[in-house]
Amino acid sequence: MAGDPGSRRTVLSVDESLLGHNEEYAARNRSVFREHGLFVANVLSSPGSGKTTLIQRTLTDLAPSRKGGVIVGDLATDNDARRLADSGAPVTQILTGTMCHLEASMVGDALGGIDLSALDYLIIENVGNLVCPASYDLGEDVRIGLLSVTEGEDKPLKYPVIFKTVQAVVITKIDMASAAGFDRSAALHNIAIAAPDAEVFEVSARTAVGLDTWYAWLESRMKQEKT
């Protein structure tokens, strides 16, 4: 079956159809975002990289001048959504069940639960996975990949496809770098190979190290997308 050329063509045709369907929804989402003058960031990482903590800190710290909202993707439980709601920002949960990524149609459906006109920016916290989400445009303006110091410096080389799609890489939990034996030079070298055009930030959401630079970049991208 796998060696049958006809069967192989059928599989490729289905894959292209599915991705084409996603692109249609992504284009609709992008149109809605632009209509509301909304900056949208798709945050991607493996589980345990600190996505939720960084997003929560970002929402809280930017709140005096910028109003943010979040769409959270998880296989199960609304634990992250409840944590993020503590920031005071509107949060919508998407439970994907067995799916290891968010698709544009899911995001489009979730938009109905958010007053987009009241927001300056929207963060999409994708499902913790460094493989599947790479193929799915959600209509975002930027993709941001996270790499924690506890994960290993070679993550960008192991998962190059997703790192090649991001505009920024955030190295998280930098306050734990020494305890984790983190090789900063090796990590930066590997990021430069996998994501040569990406901005790189080294932050600790717990101690606030590096957050000012991170926020300045977000602010500049918000202004850039509105021009």
C-alpha positions in Angstrom: 0.0 0.0 0.0 2.7 2.5 1.0 4.7 1.6 -2.1 1.8 2.2 -4.5 2.5 5.4 -6.4 -1.2 6.0 -6.8 -1.7 5.7 -3.1 1.2 8.0 -2.4 -0.4 10.7 -4.7 -3.7 10.3 -2.8 -2.0 10.9 0.5 -0.2 14.0 -0.8 -3.4 15.3 -2.3 -5.2 15.0 1.1 -2.4 16.7 2.9 -2.4 19.6 0.5 -6.2 19.9 0.8 -6.0 20.0 4.6 -3.3 22.7 4.6 -5.1 24.6 1.9 -8.2 24.6 4.1 -6.2 25.9 7.0 -4.7 28.7 4.8 -8.2 29.8 3.9 -9.1 30.1 7.6 -5.8 31.8 8.4 -6.5 34.4 5.7 -9.9 35.1 7.3 -8.4 35.4 10.8 -5.8 37.8 9.4 -8.5 39.9 7.9 -10.3 40.1 11.2 -7.2 41.0 13.1 -6.3 43.8 10.7 -9.9 45.1 10.8 -9.4 45.6 14.5 -5.9 46.9 14.3 -4.7 43.9 16.4 -1.2 42.7 16.7 -1.2 38.9 17.0 1.7 36.6 18.3 1.7 32.9 18.0 3.9 31.5 20.9 5.4 28.0 20.3 7.5 25.7 22.5 7.8 22.3 24.0 6.0 21.6 27.3 7.5 23.1 30.4 9.5 25.9 28.6 7.7 28.6 30.6 5.2 29.9 28.0 2.4 30.5 30.4 4.6 32.2 33.0 6.2 34.5 30.4 2.8 35.4 28.9 1.2 36.0 32.3 4.1 38.4 33.2 3.9 40.1 29.9 0.1 40.7 30.2 0.5 42.1 33.7 3.5 44.3 33.0 2.1 45.8 29.8 -1.4 46.3 31.2 -0.9 50.0 32.1 -0.4 51.0 28.5 -1.5 48.0 26.4 -4.5 45.8 26.6 -3.8 42.2 25.8 -5.9 39.0 25.4 -5.0 35.3 25.1 -6.2 32.2 23.3 -4.8 29.1 25.0 -4.4 25.8 23.3 -4.1 22.6 25.4 -4.8 18.9 24.9 -6.7 18.8 28.2 -7.4 20.9 31.3 -7.8 24.6 31.6 -5.0 25.1 34.2 -3.0 27.5 32.0 -6.1 29.5 31.1 -7.1 29.9 34.8 -3.5 31.1 35.6 -3.5 33.6 32.8 -6.9 34.9 33.8 -5.3 36.1 37.1 -3.6 38.8 35.0 -7.0 40.4 34.4 -6.8 39.8 30.6 -9.6 38.1 28.7 -8.7 34.4 28.1 -10.3 31.9 25.8 -9.5 28.2 26.1 -9.3 25.7 23.2 -9.1 22.0 24.2 -7.7 20.1 21.3 -8.2 16.6 22.7 -5.8 14.3 20.7 -4.6 17.1 18.3 -1.0 18.3 19.0 -1.5 21.7 17.5 -3.9 24.6 16.9 -5.5 25.1 13.5 -6.7 28.4 12.1 -10.3 27.3 12.2 -10.1 26.6 15.9 -8.7 30.1 16.5 -11.4 31.6 14.3 -14.1 29.9 16.3 -12.5 31.1 19.6 -12.5 34.8 18.4 -16.2 34.9 19.0 -15.6 34.8 22.8 -13.3 37.9 22.8 -14.0 41.6 22.4 -11.3 42.2 19.9 -12.1 45.9 19.6 -11.0 46.3 23.3 -7.5 44.9 22.7 -4.2 46.1 21.4 -2.7 42.7 21.0 -3.6 39.0 21.2 -1.3 36.2 22.2 -2.0 32.6 21.0 -0.4 30.1 23.3 -0.1 27.1 21.1 -0.1 23.5 22.3 3.3 22.5 23.8 4.9 20.8 20.8 7.8 21.5 18.5 6.7 19.5 15.5 3.1 19.8 14.4 2.4 23.6 14.9 5.1 24.5 12.4 2.8 23.7 9.5 -0.2 25.7 10.6 -0.5 29.4 9.9 -3.1 30.9 12.4 -3.2 34.3 10.8 -0.6 35.7 13.3 1.7 38.6 12.6 4.7 37.0 14.3 5.8 33.6 15.6 7.8 33.4 18.8 9.7 30.3 19.8 10.7 29.6 23.4 13.7 27.6 24.6 14.3 27.1 28.3 17.8 26.7 29.7 16.7 23.3 31.1 15.9 21.8 27.7 19.3 21.5 26.2 21.2 23.7 23.8 20.6 21.5 20.8 16.8 21.9 20.6 17.0 24.3 17.6 19.0 21.7 15.7 16.6 18.9 16.7 13.5 20.8 15.6 14.8 23.1 12.8 11.5 23.4 10.9 9.7 25.3 13.7 12.7 27.5 14.6 13.0 28.5 10.9 9.5 29.9 11.0 9.9 32.2 14.0 10.8 35.9 14.1 12.0 35.7 17.7 13.5 33.2 20.0 13.1 33.7 23.7 15.6 31.8 26.0 13.6 31.4 29.2 14.4 30.7 32.9 17.8 32.4 32.4 18.1 32.7 36.2 18.5 28.9 36.3 21.2 28.7 33.7 24.1 28.0 36.0 22.2 25.3 38.0 21.2 23.7 34.7 24.7 23.7 33.3 23.4 25.8 30.4 26.0 26.4 27.6 25.0 29.9 26.4 27.5 30.1 23.6 26.4 26.7 22.2 22.7 27.7 22.4 23.2 31.0 20.6 25.3 29.2 17.9 22.6 26.7 17.3 19.8 29.3 17.2 21.9 31.2 14.6 22.0 28.1 12.5 18.3 27.2 12.8 16.9 30.8 12.9 19.5 33.2 11.5 17.0 36.1 11.1 15.3 35.8 14.4 15.7 38.2 17.3 17.0 36.5 20.4 16.0 37.4 24.0 17.3 36.0 27.2 14.8 36.4 30.0 13.6 35.3 33.4 9.9 35.9 34.0 10.5 35.2 37.7 13.3 37.7 38.3 12.4 40.1 35.4 15.9 39.9 33.9 15.8 40.8 30.2 12.1 41.7 30.2 12.5 45.3 29.3 14.2 44.4 26.0 11.5 41.8 25.3 8.8 44.4 25.9 10.5 47.0 23.8 10.6 44.5 20.9 6.9 43.7 21.3 6.1 47.4 21.4 8.1 48.0 18.2 6.4 45.2 16.4 2.9 46.4 17.5 3.7 49.8 16.0 5.2 48.3 12.9 2.2 46.1 12.1 -0.1 49.1 12.4 1.7 51.2 9.8 
